[in-house]
């Protein structure tokens, strides 16, 4: 991943602030939050190996962990399904598919994306481009401000600086 992945260890230890961080991470940013056409698509299926040892699937695994919660949050009418494959030997591991299938309401709208050896940003870009998903504006994305404790709390004008300090990875404009 090109950006720095923010771990919970980088977030203040306050339980309230941690929960606010988690909720804001799920809500996403304009570069990670997209709305799919729920009148055209019914579900999105990810196919991934059960064990986390398959290198060509690492990008999809990271996409599943980092991007999927945000997509689920903004697309409540679309089902997201994870199909985990359990291979019996090394030969089957190499043959395991790594894909995303977008199921249309009509089978003519089905889309199959091979995401083997792609990073999460490329996977999101391919998914958005192929489905013509609508980017959510910052006004449409809920954001919870952390409570200000103590003297010297930051002013509202420093939100952009706070965002930079958190080093949250953003997807470059698509």
HELIX and SHEET records of a PDB file:
HELIX    1   1 UNK A    8  UNK A   10  5                                   3    
HELIX    2   2 UNK A   15  UNK A   27  1                                  13    
HELIX    3   3 UNK A   55  UNK A   57  5                                   3    
HELIX    4   4 UNK A   58  UNK A   66  1                                   9    
HELIX    5   5 UNK A   68  UNK A   74  1                                   7    
HELIX    6   6 UNK A   90  UNK A   95  1                                   6    
HELIX    7   7 UNK A  107  UNK A  109  5                                   3    
HELIX    8   8 UNK A  120  UNK A  131  1                                  12    
HELIX    9   9 UNK A  156  UNK A  158  5                                   3    
HELIX   10  10 UNK A  159  UNK A  166  1                                   8    
SHEET    1   A 2 UNK A  34  UNK A  35  0                                        
SHEET    2   A 2 UNK A 134  UNK A 135 -1                                        
SHEET    1   B 4 UNK A  79  UNK A  85  0                                        
SHEET    2   B 4 UNK A  41  UNK A  49  1                                        
SHEET    3   B 4 UNK A  99  UNK A 104 -1                                        
SHEET    4   B 4 UNK A 111  UNK A 114 -1                                        
END                                                                             
